[in-house]
Amino acid sequence: MTNREKIEFLYKEDGIRDKKFLDTLIHNDFKLEWDSSSGNSILDKNFILNLSEVINANYEISYFEISHLIEESNQIVVKYNHKVATIENPKEIMLIAKVVAIWSFQDGKIIDGYLISKPN
């Protein structure tokens, strides 16, 4: 799988819910810088693996509406809207965040990322 195919699987094929896939996708030395409404955070691989569990536990549906996917060298930029439906109300789809992510690859794995998100 190419780096682009891995990112497309992550976002378009619900790879965020697949902890085994995430474990193979993310480098052990992974670092994520996330600017969100609650401030700036530096996060690691375990955070992403735990996020997968949180999404599975809380949302019946979770998907990403991608508007931009740009690849250059070993980096991929993705702009998307994250939409979900809760387990309690699976028929109501809600936009929970607008996001821009930059992922850098090393040896076929994501080594670092930068994410900026804005809640809806």
Secondary structure, 3 states (H helix, E strand, C coil): CCHHHHHHHHHHCCHHHCHHHHHHHEEEEEEEEEEECCEEEEECHHHHHHHHHHHHHHEEEEEEEEEEEEEECCEEEEEEEEEEEECCCCCCCEEEEEEEEEEEEECCEEEEEEEEEEEC
